[in-house]
Amino acid sequence: MTLAADDTHERKACEDDGEVSQLVIRTGGADLVAQLLTAAAQQHGIQVLGPSLQPPASNCLKHNASCVCDLTLDGLSVDERPTYSVARQRRIGRPPVWHSPALDKASIAPASTVIITGSGARDIESALDFLQRVRPRYIIHHMTRPLATGPLWDMIRNGPMTRNGVPEPDYMAIVIDADDLRAEGVALSQSLSWEATAEDFVRNLGSNGRLDTLVTCPNLIVRFGAEGIIHHRGRDAVDPKLYYHPRKVEAGQQREGKPHMIGLASAFTAGLALGFADSTPPDCDRGIRFGISATSGLSNRGFVQSSLDYSPDYPVAQVMEKLGLDKQHAVVSIPSSRISSGERWSIFESVTGDPAELARQVVTRGPEKALAACPIQRFGDLLTVERNEQESLRAVVDAVHERLCSNDSRPTSVGIVGPPGSGKKFTTSNVADYIAGDRPVQKLTYNARLLKTEDLVAACHTIRDSTASGLLTIVSFENFEAILEPSNELLNDFLVVMRDGNFTDRGHIRSLGSPLIFFIVNSEHGTLAGTPTPITPTVGEFKHPTVIDETQLLDYLHGIVRVTGPNQTSAQDKTFSIRRAIMLRQLLKQRFPHLEASNGTMNVEEGVLHALLLVPSYKHGLRSLEKIVSTSRLSGRSKFDVSALPPEEQIQLHVDGRIFMSYLRSPKLPPVLRERLAQGLFETYKERRVDMCKTDEERASLESDRSMRDWDELAPELKESTRAQADDIPRKLRALGCFMLDQDRSEPLIRVPEFSVEELDMLSEMEHERFNAERLQRQWRMGPRNSKQRTTPFLVPWRDLTQEWKDVDRVMVECVPRILDRAGWRIYRMKEEL
């Protein structure tokens, strides 16, 4: 590899202002892997033998160079040395040459690892001879095109041979770049979403029959840039694993025009070798984590100035110094059988628990912490967590970028579709800013409902003038559903603008240029194909939507973004509370930043949070949520509590006031579950009371105790008290960072079969405080135990309670995991580290 670097840090020494460049020759591939491993040799206790290469010289460039890179100066590193990024890369179509380590200089240990980089090398006989002589314990092959073919692959594809000549396939790992699989005809989507990429991998990996030996490889590791990895075990009946960066997509930096780095595959291979061959049997997960860490280190640093020749070089020492296991990437099993049967997969559902509980954490802790393992795509200030929305936005952004780069002389048209109040303007603004990047922009906005023919002509002239000035012109037509009505005569004029980029003024045809035009459409039931269907409104809210014909518009749009908004679109929409939570958090941060504590926690009372997040629907979508928040009395308050909310009459304008106010009170569990848990708690209480009896007289007195009757005979007030205790279980779990689910789950969710001693201490006190609050609200008083007279001796602080009755509270919280388990529910908490 050769590097042509703009040596601008020395330009000041020149007399003229011409650019100064220098030619630097650096080795990559196997030699770069050897350099990286050598830098880590002392830390990991390994010996490294690299390929035997001739010293860099002009003849080396002529015979061995694989690419030429132009570098640009980025800035200075921490130690005040210049750093460089790759501005341009040109590959040289020459097959690689095999270079073996010099075996006569050192002995090969029995547990040796052979690392092979590249495929289709010349002098393949030397490679075969080398493998026969070494007989390695581990083989790691970074395979490039052509894939899975040739004598070298035939020799190693069954794995390294033991000294007895028995192949051990598990001791071999094959590393492939996703782009090489795509070049071989395996259809893998790029950057839409990690779910789409994983589904394509499962469905299409075997589509090329020539790659069958690769598909059945015991450890196939496919790299999706520096952002993702799929580990496929072709000989085992286990699901592949996806390692993904929750905040990035494949090739995200290149797509955003940011500097990128080369040599990342070599860095990954070196890191993989450190973990993979460090145990018996090989630890592929550890190797992948080391590989991702090395890749990230090289990608983040770029080229640095060498201390030997003061020219650009790989930051080998900096990358491998104190190399640790990656903690930025999450991992999830890809459900192959479900995908193969046609099911649509969601990582969000795989790595999270109760959406309502997660929504609370999004508001209080922020989305970055609460959704740490969830794939999130950001477009400016717009955060998206749902797969459909992510893929829709990413497809539109990529399509627009392609058209802008192609210098097409016609407009690029994008539809932004959603119910009224769903946040379409916010989406449009942020997508436009994201697409524009650092380019100078002229933004124009028109209300399509008010446009007449002469207004449209005037608007087209304004757009034309702006595009002619060289600015990226971004135009928004709001309320465009008015144009789609059958009686609107402007529809044909718009279609001509979208199709041909022309408009007519007084008989003259004029070119509009190449603006980016957003058509913002308020959609009701089925206005545009593929848009979600809102929940059926009540009779009093039902409105007959205007019938419009959108088919002609769809023919000329280059993309559609579907905006769902804060309301639940259907019974299958489980993430509406997450969307609301993101919106609510942003509203509170913008309007009332003083509610956010120094640690980032947003102080909102639980009842208020419950009502805002879970009320069935907002009458005017996001606008209703904004109105409730903006009219709340929060100035000078450090917490958003019930007293800060506007009056119920005002809340009624935006939601069903009766339902909203009921949510402000303690939320209740589903009726069937509530009853079952309450009965379980009651039986535990009765057993504990019996165990507390020390004499026959005490046992006999229990028979007349109204609180010790069978559940069916228990007084309604005492039943409701126990139900309230069941309703409080989710609150107690939240205090521990836990939640309950009615399904078995794996990492990153961790099962909690029982509480620790410290947790029981805290929960016992919480239960006693709940008991006191409930009894006081029901007008109980201090006195001898008498449920009929509503007197109890236990209305005292926790510290004043006798140990005997403290233990009763302890038993009542200790039994919760068992009672939930009998009802088919489990307790989980999120893994703290990815």
N, C-alpha and C positions, 0 to 999 in steps of 0.2 A: 504494500500500500504506500502511496506517496501522498504527501500533504503539501498543498500550496497555500502558505499562510500569509495573510496581510500583516506584516510585522510593523504595525502602526506604533507600537511602543518605542521603536527606534527611529520613527520618522522625523522626530524633532532634530536629529543629528544631520539630516540631509539639507542641502542648500535649496533644493527645489521642492515644489509641492506635489510632485508625482508620487503615485502609490508605490510603496516598496514591498516586494514579495520575496519569499525565499522558498526553495524546494527542500523538503525534508522527507527522508525515507524511514518509515516505521513498519515493523513486522506486526502482523495480526494473526488470526487463526490459531493454530496449534502453539506458535511461539508466544502469543499473548496469553494463552491459557497457562503456559509454563511459567511466564513471568509472574502472573497473578498468584499461582500456587507457590512459587518460590518465596514470594513476599509473605505468605502465610505459613511457610514451612516450620519456622521455629515455634510459632504459637501452637500449631497442631501436631508437631512431632513427626513430620513427613520428610522424605527425600524426593526431589523432583529432578527428572532427566528430561530436558527439552529437546526439540528437534535440532539436528546439526545443520546450521545455516551458514552460507558464506557471508562475509561482512557486507553491509550495505554499500553499494556502489552503483555506477551507471549501468553496468552489465546486469546487476541484480534487478534494477528497474526494468530493463528490457525483457528479461526472461521470466521474472516471477511476480511482477506487480499485478494485483487483482483489481485495484480501483484507484482513482485519483480524486482527492477531496480538496475543495476550496474551504479554507477556514477564515472566520472573521473574529476579531478581537471582541470579547464580551466585557471584560473588566479585570479587576484584580481579585485574587483569592484572599483568604484570611491572612496568609503570610506575605501579602503584597506582591504576588507573582501573577503575571498575565494569564488569563484563561481564554479558551477559544471554543467556538461552536462550529458545527458543520453547516456551511451555507449551501454547498452544492456537492454532489457525489456522482462520479461517472465510473461505471463498471467497465472493466476490460474483459472481453469474452475469451478468456484463456483458461483451460482446465488446470486445476491445482497440481502441484508436484508433491510427491510423497517424500518426506524427510524423517528418517528414523533417528531416535536417540543413539548416541554412541555407546553400545553395550560393553565395549571393551574397557570402559573407564570406571565402571561400577558393577556390582553384582545385583541381580534382580531378586528382590525378596519374594518369598512364597505368596504373600498377600498383595502382590503388586496390582496396580490399576493401570490399564492402558486407555488413554483418551485419544480418540480419533476425531479429527475435524475435517469436514468436507467429504464429498463423494466424487467418483469419476476421475480419480487422480491418475496421472501418468505414472509409469514405473510401478504398476500395481503388483508386479512380482516381488518387488522389495517389501511391500506391505505384507504380503502373504507369508514371506519368509520370516519377517520380523515376528509376526504373531505365532508362528510355529515354534520359534526359538524361545519366546518369552513365556507362552502359555499362562496368560494372566489370570488372576483370581476374579477381577472385576473388569468389565468393559463398559465404557461410556462413549457413545458415538454421536457426535453432532452431525446428523445426516443432512446433506443438501441435494439438490437435483443433480442427476436423476435419482429418484427415490426407490429404495428396495430393489436394486438390480445390480448385477455385476458379481465378479468372483469374490470380492471382499465381503459383500453382504451374504453371499452363499456360505462363506466360511464362518461368520459370526452370528448368524440369525438365530441359531438355537442356543446361544449363550456360550460363555467361556467353558472350556473343558477342565475337568478335574485331572489330577495326576493319573487317575485310572481311566481317563478317556470318556467320562460320563458328562454330558452337557448339563449346565446349571443355568437355565434361562432367567431365573430371578436375579442373577448377579450381573445382568446387562440392562442398561438404560439407553434408549434412543431418544435424542433431542431433535425436534424438527420445528422449523418456523412455519407458522400458519400460512404465510404467503407461498411457501413451496408446495403445501398441500393444495392450495387454490390453483396454482399453476399446473398441477397434475389433474385438475378437473374435479376436485372435491369442493362442492359449493359450501362455503362458510361465510355467513354474513359478517360484516365488519362494522363495529362501533354503534350499531343500532341499540343493542342491549346485551348484557351478558347472557340472559336467558335465550335470546334468539341465536347467539353464537353456539351455545351449548346444545340447543335443539338441533341445529344444523349438523353439529359434530356427530351426535348420536345417529341421526337419520342418514347422513351422507358419507360417513367415513368409509363404509364398505362399497360405495358406488363405483369405485374403480377396481375392477377385479384383479388388475395387475398388482395392486398393493395388498393382497391378501396376507402375505407374510408379515407385513407391517401392522395390519389390523390385529393380528394375533400375537403381536410382540408383548412380552410380559410387562414391560415398563415403557410405554410410549408416552413421551412428554412433549406436548405441543405448546410452543411459545406464541402468545398473542401480544407481540411487542414487549414492552417493559411492564405492561399493565395486567396481564393475565396468563394463566397456565392451565392446561387440562392434562391430568395424569390418567391415562387409560391403561388398565390391566387386561390385556386381550386374552390371557389364558385363564383368568379367574372369573367366576360369576359374581362379580362385585360391580357396583356402579362407579363410573369415572368420578374423579374429584375435580372441581373447579376452584382454582385459586384466583381471586379477582380483587382489584383495587376498588373499594366501594365508591370512590369519588372520581374515577377516571374510566375512560373507554379506550379500546385498542387504537393506537396511533393518534391519540388525542392531541398531542403536542404538534405533530405535523399538520393535522387538520386545522389547527388554530393558528398556523403560521409561526409557531415557536421553534427555537433552535432544537435540533436533535443531535444524537450522538451515534457513532458507529462502534462496533466491537462489543455490542451488548450480548450477543449470543455467546461469545467467548467468555465474558464475565459470568454469565449464567452457568456455563459448562464447568468453569473452575469452581464456583461455589457449590454446584451439584456434587462434584467429585469429593469435596471436603466432607459433606454429610453422608452421601450415598455409600462410600467405601469405608466409612468409619465404624461400621458395626457388622455383625453377622447374625441374621441375614441383613442385607443392605436396608438402610433406613431412607426410603425415597422421600418421605415427607420432610425429614430433616434436611436432606440434600436440596430439595426444592426451595425450602425456606432460606438456606444459605445462598442458593443461586439467585433468588429474587433480590435478596439484600445486596449482593455484589452488583447485580444489574442496576438497581436503583442508585447505588453509590457512583457507578461510572456515568450513568445518565445525568445525574444531578451536577457532577463536577465538570464534565466535558474535558477537553484537552487542557493541559497545564504546561507551563514552561519547565523544561527539564533543567535540573541543576548541573547536568554534565555538559550539554552543548547549548543551553539557553534557547532551545527550539521547542516547538510544540511536541508533547509526548503524552502517552496514556498516564493517568494518575494511579499507577499500580500500587504504590505503597499506601496512598491515602485510602484507596478502596478496600484493601485487605487488612489494614490496620484495625485490630479489634473488631473484625467482622463478626456480626452476631446474627441470630435467627430473625428473619423478617417478621414484624408485628403490624405492618400496615395493611397487608392483604388478608382478606377473610377467605375461608374455605367452606365449601358446601358440596355434598354429594349430588350428582346429577341423576335424577330418577329415570334411568334408561327405559324401563318397561312402561312407565306411564307416558313418556314422550313417544315411544314407538307405537303406543295404542292411540295416539292422536291427541292426548291431553296437553293443554297449554300450561306450561310450568311458570311459577313465580318464585324468585329467590326471596322476595319480601315475605311471602307466606311461610317459606321454609326456615327462615332465621329469626322470625318474630313470634310473639305469642298473641295475647289478647289485644286487638287493635285499639279498643277503648283505653286500656291502661297505657299502651304505647303513646296514644295521642296526648294523654295527660303529661307524660314525660317529655314529649316534644315541646309542649308549652312551657313547662317548668324548667327543664334542663337545657332545652335547645335541640334542634334536629341533629347537629353534628355529634352530640353525645348519645342522644336517645336512639338514633338510627345509625350507630357506628358500623354495623355489619350490613346495612341495607344499601344496595346500589342507588346512589343519588346522582342525578345529572343536574348541573347548574347552568342556566342561561341568564347571565346577568344576575339579577336578584330573584329570578324565578327558579324555585327548587321543585323537582319532580321526583316522586318515589314510585309511581305506578308504571308498570311496563308499557302499557298501551300508549300512555302519554309520552313517555321517553322515546319510544320508537317513532311516534308521529313527529315529534319535534326534531329528533335527530335526522330523520329522512328529509324533512323540509329544509333544515339548515344545510345539509350536504348538497341537496339539489340546487339551492340558491348559490352556494359557493361555486359549484361546477359551472353554473350559467354566468356568474360574474367573472370567473377566470377565463371563460371561453370568449368573452367580449361580444356576446350576442347583442345585436342592435335592437332587439325587441324587449318589451317589458317582461319581468318575472312576476308571476301572479300567485299569491298565496291566500287561501281561505282560512279564516279564524272563526270557528263555528262553536256555538255553545248556547245554553239557555241564558236568558237575561240575568245579569248579576253574577255571572260565573267567573268574571275576571278576565274577559277577552282583551280589554284595552291594556291591562297590566301585562298580559302575555305578549301582545303585539309589541309593546314598547321594549320589553326586555329581549325578545327574540331579535328585533331590529337592531338594538344596541350590540347584541352578541355577534350578529352577522357583520355589522359595520366595523367592529374592532377599533383600530386606530385611524381609520380613514375619515376624511372630512365628510360631513353628512348634512344634507338639507332635508328636514322633515316637514311634510305637508299633511294636513288633516282636513277632511271634508265630511259633512253630514249628508249621506246619500238621500235621505228622506226629503231634504229641502232642495235638492238639485233640480234645475230646469235645463233645457237644452243649451241656452246661452251660458248658464253657469258651468256646465260641463266643458264647453269650448274654452271658456276663460281659464278653468282649472287646467286643461290640457296645455294651454300656452304657458302657464306658470311652471308646470312640470317640465315642459320642453326646454324652457329657458334654464331651468336648474340643471338638467342633465347636460345641456350644451356647455355649461360652465365647468364641467369636469367633476362636480360633486356627486357622490353617491346619493341619489334622490330616493327617499323612502316616503311613500304615500299611503295614507290610511283612509279608506272609505267606510265610515261607521254607518250602522243601520242599513246595510246593503240589502237586507231582505225586502226593503221597499222597492228596490229596482227589480227584484225577481217576481213581483206581482204581475199577473197577466196583463193588466191594463197599463203598465208602465212602458212608455215609448222609448226610454233611454237604454233598455236592455241591449238592443241590437248595436247601439253605438258603443257600449262597453265591450261587447263581444268582439267588435272590430279592433278596438284598442288592444284587447288581450291577445287576439290572434295575430294581427298584422303589425301592431305597434303604430297604427296611423289613426288620425282623426280628421274630420272634414270641417273646414271653416269657410263659409261663403263659396262653396264649390271647389275650393282648393284642398287637396289632400296633403297633409303635413305629417312628418314623422314625429313621434312622441319621444324617441330615444329609448334608453334602457333603464327605466326606473324599477325599483322594487315596490310592488303594489300589494297592500294587504286589504282584503275584502272581509270586513267584520260582519258576520251574519248572526242575528239572534234566531235561534232555532227552537221550535216547539217540537211536538211529537213527530219524529221522522222527517224533519225538514231536509236534512242531507243524509245520504246513505252512510251507514256505518256509525252514526252518532248515537250515544247512549240514550236510552228511553227513560225519562224521568218517572218518578213514582206517580201513580195515578192520583190526581188531586181529588179533594172532597167535592161534593155536589156544589157547595157554595163557592168553591174556588175555580170550578171548571170553566174554561173559556174555549170557544171554538177557534182553533188556529186558522189563520188566513192560508188558503190553499195557494201554494206557489210551485212553479216548475223550475227545479234546480238542475235538471239534467244538462242543459246547454252550458251552464256555468262550470260544471264539473269537467267538461271536455277541454276547457282552456286553463284550468288551474294547474300549476306545477307542484302543488302540494296542499294538503289540508291539515290543520292542527285542530284537534278536538279538545275543547276545554270543558271539563265536567263541572267545576265549581264546588261549592261547599255542601250541596245537597246530595243525598243518596239517590243514585240513578236507578237502582233496582235492588231486589232482595239479595242479589249476588255481589253487590258493591259493598265489600267489607272494609274498605279503606277510606270511606268518606270522612270519618273522624280524624284521620291523619291529615287529609287535605285541609280540613278546618283548623286543625292544630297549627299547621304551618302558617296559614293566613292569620290566625289569632296572635301567634307569637310575633309576626312581623308588625301587625297593627299596634300591639302594646309597646314594642320597642320604638316604633316611630312616634306615637302620640304620648306615651307615658313612660319614657325611659327610666324614670326614677323608681319604677316598680321592680327593676332588675337589680339584684344584689351584686356585690363585688365578685362573687364566684359564678355569676351568670345565671343564677336561679331567679325565675320570675315568680313573684309572690302573689299568687292567686288562690283564694279560698277554694277548698275542694268542691263544695256545693256549686259555686259559680262556674268552676271549670267543668263540672259534670253537666250542668244545664247548657252551657254554650257549645260544648262538643257533641252532645248526644240528643238534643232536641230534634225531633224528626226532620224538620225542614225550616228554612228561612224563606219568607214569602217573596222577598226580592233578592235572594241570593246573597252575594258578598256585600251588597249595599246595605242589607238589613243588619248583617253582623257589624259592619262599620258604624251604623247608626247606634246600635246598642252600646258599643264600646265608647264611641265619641260622646254620647250623652250621659255616660256614667260619671259620678262625682268622685274623681280620682285625684284631683289637684291636692297636693300636700299629704296624700295618703301613702303609706309604705306598703299597703296590701289591698288587693282588689277583693273585697268581701261583699256579702249580700247587701249590706247597707249602702254600698256605693252604686248599686244598680238603679236605673231610672224607674219611675212608678210602673205598676203592672199595666195601667191603661196605655202607656207609651210602648211598653214591650209588646203588647197585643198587636200593634201595628206591623210588627216584623215577624212574630212567631205566634204559635198557639199559646197564649198566655197561661192558660190553665195547665197545660203539659209542662211548659217551661218552669212555672213555679213549683210544680210537683218534683221536678228534677233538682231543684235547689235543696230540698230536704234530703235526708239520707237515702241514697239509691238502694233499691231492693233487687235481690237476685230473681231469676226466673222462678215462677211459682212452684213448679214441680221440684226443682233443685232446692229451693228455699225450704220447702216442707221436709224434704228428705234429710237435709243437713240439720235442721232444727230438731228433728226426732233423734238423730244421732247424738247431738249435743246433750239433749235431755236425758237419754239413756246413760251417757257418761256421767252426768251430774248425779243421777240416782245411784249409780254404782259407787261413786266416791262418797256420797252421804252414808251409804251402808257401811263402807269400809271405815268411816270415821267413828262408828258406834263402838264403844268399849264395853257396854253392859247390855243385858237383856232389856232393862228398862228403857234405855235409849233406843234400842231397836223397836220396841213396842210403840214408843212415842212417834216413830216415823209413820206408822200406819195411819195415824190421824192427821198427819201433816198434809195440807192441801197441795203443796208443791211436789209431793211424792206419789201422786196418783198416776194411773196409766195415761198415756198421751191423749187417748180419745175422751177421757173423763176429766182432763185438766181444765182449769178455768180459762176462758178465752184470753184474759189479760196476761196470764202466765205463759200461755202458748205464744202470744204475740211478743212477749219479752224474749222468749227463746228464739223466735224467728228474727227478731232484731239483732240478736247475738250472731246468728248465721249471716245476716246481711253485712255485718261488720268484718267478716273474714277477709274480703278483698282489701279493705283499708289496712288491716294489720299486715297483710302480705306486702302491700306497697311500702310499708315502713321498713321492711327488710330488703326491698328491691326485688320482690318476687311477685308472681302472679299465678293464676290457676288456668289450666287448659284441660279440655276433655279429649285429649289425644296424646299418644306417645310421640315424643320428639327427641332428636339428638342434637349434638353441638351445632351452633353455638349456644343452644339452650341447655342448661344443666338441671337435672332432676334434683329436687330437694325432698328426700324421703322423711326427714325429721329435722327439728330445729336444734340449734346448739344451745348450750347452757346460757350463754349471754343473750341469745335471741329469746329464750323462754323467759328470762328475767324481764326483758323489756315488754314482751307481749302480755305477760301476766299483769304488769302495772297498767298497760293500756286497757286490758279487759276490765280491771277494777274501775278505772276512770269512766269507761263506757257504762258500766253498771250504775255508778253513781249518777251520771248525767241522765240516764234513762229513768231511774227511779225518781229523781227530783222533778223531771218534766212531767211525770205522772202523779205528782203531788204526794209522794211517799214522805214519811217523817222518821226521825230517830225514835227508837223504842224497841221493845221485845219483838222477836220474829213473829209476825202475824200478817199474813197476806190479805186476810179479810179486812183488817183495820189499816192496811197499807203502812205498816211500821216495820223497821228493820234496824238492827244494831250496827250495820256495816256501812252506813253513810259517813265514813271517816276517810281521811287521807290514807294512801297506801302505806305510809310509814307507821301509821297507828294501827294497822290491821294485825291481828294475831297471826303467827306463823301457820297455824292450822288452817285458817281461811285464806291466807296467801297461797297455800298449797292447793286449795280448791281452784282458785283462778289459774294456777299453773297447770293443773290437770286439764282444765277446760280449753287451754290453748295448745297443750301438748298433743291432744287427741285430734286436732284439726287435720293433719296429713292423712291419718287413718280413715277418718270419716269421709274426707274427699275421695280417697281411693276407693272406698266401698261404693261411692256414688258414680264412679267412673271418671273422676277428675284427678289431675296431678298438679303438683306445685313445681314451678320452674323459676330459675333466674337466668339472666343473660350472662354469658361468659364475659369476664371483665376485659380480657385481652383477646384480640382477633386470632 
